[in-house]
Amino acid sequence: MEANLRWVALTAVAPVAWGANYYVTHKFLPPDSPLYGAALRALPAGLVLLGLSRQRPRGAWWWRSAVLGLLNVSVFFVLVYAASQLLPTSIASTVMAVSPLAMMLIAWVLVSERPGAAHLAGATIGLGGICLMLLTGAGGVSVPGILASTAAMLVSAFGHILTKRWNNTGTDVLASTAWQLTAGGLFLLPVAAAVEGPPPALSAPALLAFGYVALVATALAFAAWFTGLRHLPAGTVGMVGLLNPVTGVLLGTAVAGEVLTAQQLCGLALVLAGVALGRPTRAGRRGGVRPRSSVHPASDPPASPPPAIPREDEGTREQGAASAVDAG
């Protein structure tokens, strides 16, 4: 249980960094260069992680990295950049609060990870809290911004669960994250040059902002997020993601001088209650349908070897299960 809580704490680094990323992008980065903005976020982060991991893709991971880089990086980063520029930070992050439910449903289909009652209840409570915090009736909301944020949420939910499905064979998380970011950045550069022309001139604050966006909100955050997806149920990871909009609101109060109303404070309490309700428990991880990605667990080996004959039968079954997963 203590190990699970450590994985939750590590995973929480990602949504907190992403919640701050909305504000940084909206405040400091050029509003008319979403393609360059996404490329300058992805490629430096990918190269840094690539230098740390020092591993190249092998076998199927060449095309898997391309597919995941296109979904999790190229398309997602452009949509998030556009949403950050078109919407207030609170509204943009509100739409992303629906991602826990999307991740649970997609995980059910792709990795046979059926959401538990606690996960569904926690996601519903957390979503209600987000609505209390952020849906305050403010006018002037950009419809293209809402569409961009919704598309980003759906693309990321699908891409992250696909990453969980394909990362079930012991591939290093840092290396696979580096491959995705590098591939996504390389996809974006020629498109940005063709559509947006020369790169935008960047001021000193913009350069510092890109440093945060690339190193903290991308390299560190994605490594933490995909590590969480490997060790925790998708429902738990999705609900930890509710900290994204919470961070956006709290950052607004601390930096922009906004004041939390009683309604928003109640919403914040509901979000934290939803995250607590959906945290992994010893009983919860034993119950329900085991995800396919747990055929080769990264940790927690059996406490003691079984008798000789059952172990042989169990090993045969495990090899057959592993072959079925790898074929998928």
N, C-alpha and C positions, 0 to 999 in steps of 0.2 A: 504493500500500500504506500509506503514512504517513497519507493521508486516511482510509482505512478504519479504521486504528487510532484516529484521532481520533474518528470516529463511534462506535466501540466504547466509548471512554472517556466520551463524552458520554452514551451510552445507559446506561452503568453507574450514572450518578447516580440513575436511577429505582429499580432494585431495592435499592440501598443505602438510599435514603430510605424505601422501602416496608418493608424489613426492620426499620428503627427504628420505623416507624409501628405495628407490632404491639405493641411494648413500650409506647409512649406511650399508645395507646388503652387497653390493659389496665390500665395503672398510674394514669392521670390522668383519664380521661373517664368520664362516668356510665354504669353498666352496663345500665341499663334504658331507654335512649333510642336505639336503633339508627337509627330514622328521622330524628330530629333530628340525631343525630351525623353521619349521612351527608349530610344537607342542609347543615349548618354546615361540613362539609368541602368540599362541591362548589361551593356558590353564591358564597362569597367568592373562591375561586380563579378561578372562571369570570369574575366581574366584573373582577378584577384583570387577567387576560389579555385580556379584551374591551377594557378601557381602553388596554392597550398596543398591541393590534393595530388597533383602530379600524376594523374591517371587519364588515359584516353579511353573513349568508348570502345567496347568490344562487341562483336557480333550484332545482335538485334538492337543494341543500344545506340548504334549510329542513326537508325531511322527513328527509334523511339525518342531520342534526344531532339531530333528535328520536329517531330509531332508535338512533343510537350513544350519545346521552346516556342513553337508557333502559338500554342494555346495559352500557356501560363505566362509567357513573356511578351511576344510580339503583339498579339491582339489585346491581351489583358492590359498591358501597360499603356497602350495608346488610348483605350477606352477610359481607364482610370485618369489619365492625364486630361483628357477632354472633359470628363465629369468634374474633376477638381477645378477646372477653369470656368465651367459653365454654372456650377452650383455652389452655394455656401457649403462650408465643410460639414456642418451638421446634417444637411439634406443629403449630400453625397454619401455620407457614411450610414445614413438611415437605410438606404436601399440595400446596402451590403449586409444589413442585419438579417435579411431573409436567407442568407447563405447557409446557416445551420440546417434549416429544413431542406434546402436543395441538396446539400451534401449528404444528409441522411438518406434521402430517397435515391440518389444516384449510387451511393455506396451499397444500398440494398440490391440494386440491379447488377452493378459491376463486380463487386467483391463479396456478395452474399453476406453482407453485414447488416442483419436486421436491427433496426433501432429499437431500443428498449423503451418501456413506458416512461422511465425517468428522463431519458434523453428527449423524448417528444414533449413531455411536460416542461422540462427545463427550457427547451427552445421556444415553446409557446409563451412561457412566462417572460423569458428574456426579450422576445419580440414585442410583447405588450409593454415592457418597460422602456424599450427603445422608442416606441410610439409616444409614450407619455413624455419622454425626455425631449423629443425632437419635433414631433408633429404639432407645432404650436399655432398653426394657421397663418404662418407668414406667407405673404403674397410674392409674386414675381418669380415663381419657380420656372426654370427653363425646361420645356418639354424635351428638346434634344439632349439636355444634360441628364434628365431622368432616364431616357432611353439608353444613353451611354452607360450610366451607372448600372442599370438593370442588366444590360448585355454583359458588362464586366463581371457582375455577380454570377451569372449563369456560366460564362466561359470558365471562370476560375473554379467554380464548384466541380464542373465536369473534369477540368484538367487536373485538379488536385486529387480527385478520386482515381483517375486514370494513372496518375503517378503512384498512388498507393497500390494499385493492382500490379503494376509493372515492377515495383520495387520489392517484390516478395522473394527474390532469389539471393539476397545478401549483398546487393550492389551498394557501394559506399554512398551515403547520403550526400556528403560534401561534394563528391565527384559528380554524381548525377545532377545535383543542383547547378554546378559549374557548367556542365554540358548544356543544360537547358538555357541558362542565361546567355552563354556565349552564342549558341545557335540563334536564339531569339534576337540578340543584338545584331548579329551578322545579317539576318533577314531584313531588319529594319533600315540599316544604313543605306543601301541602294534605293530603297523606296523613298526614304526621306530626301535623298539628294535629287531624285526625279520629281518629287511632288513639291517640296518646300524650297528647293534651290540650295544656295550656300548655307552653312550652319549659322545660327544666330550669334550676334555678338553678345558676350556674357559679361556682366559686371562682377565685381568682387563678391557681393552678396549672393549673386546667382551661382557663382562657382562654388562657394561654400555650401549653398543649398543642394547643388548637384552632388557634392561630396557626401552629405547626409543621405540623400535619396539613394545613391548608388551603394554606399558601404553599409549604412545602418538599416535603412528601410528595404534594402534589396538583398545584399550579400548575407548579412547577419540574419535578417528576418526570414528569408526563404530557407536558409539552412536550418533554423530553429523550427519552422513550420513543417518542413518535410520530415524532420526527425520526429516530431510529434505524431505525424501521420503514420510513421512506421511503428511506433510503440503504443499508440492509443487508438481506441475506436474512433471512427470518423465522426460519430455524433458528439463525442466529447471534444474533439478538436474543433468542430464547427461551433460549439457553444463557447469555447474559449475565444473564438473569433468575435464574439459579441463585445469584447473589450475594445474593439476597433472604434465603433461610434462613441463609446463611453469616453475614450481618450480624446476624441474630437471635441466633445462638449467640455470636458475638464480643461483642455488646452485653451479653448475659447475663453473660459472664465479666468484663467491665470494670465494669459497673454493679452487678450483683447478687452479685458475688464468686464466681461459679461457676468451677470448675476444669475445664479440658479434659482428658479422659482420653486415653490413647494411641489408643484406638479413634476418638475424635472428631478427633484430630490427623491420623490417616490419612485419615479421611473428608474433612477440609478439603483435604488435598493432592490427593485424587481430584477434588474439585469444581473446584479451580483447574486441574488437568490437563484436565478436560473442557472448561472454558471456553477454554483455550489451543488444544486440538485443534480446536474448532469455529470458531475465528476466521476471518474471511474472508481468502482468499489470492488472488493474481492469477490463478493457474490455476483455482482453484475457482470464481471468478466468471465465467470464460469457459466452463467446462464445464457440462454438464447443460442443463436446459430453462430459458430465460430467463423471469423472471416477467412477467406482463402489465403490471405497474406500471412496467416499465422501457421501455415504448414511448416515453414522454416523460421521459428521464432529467433529473434536476434539475441534474446537473453532468457533467463529463467529456465535452465535445463532441468530435467527430472531430478528430484531429490535423491532417488536411489534407483538403480537399474532393476527392471522387472525380472522375474524368473526366465530361464533360458528359452523355454518353448514359447511362452507368450511374447517374449521380446522378438523372436524370429517372425511370428505372425504379425506383430504390430509393425515391425520394420518393413515387411512386405507391403502392408497396407499403406504405410507412409510413403514408400517409394512410388506406389501407384498414384497416390494423391498428388505427390510432387510432380509426376509426369503430366497429370491432367492439368495442373495449374500452369506449368511451363508451356504446355501446348496452347493454353488460352492466351 
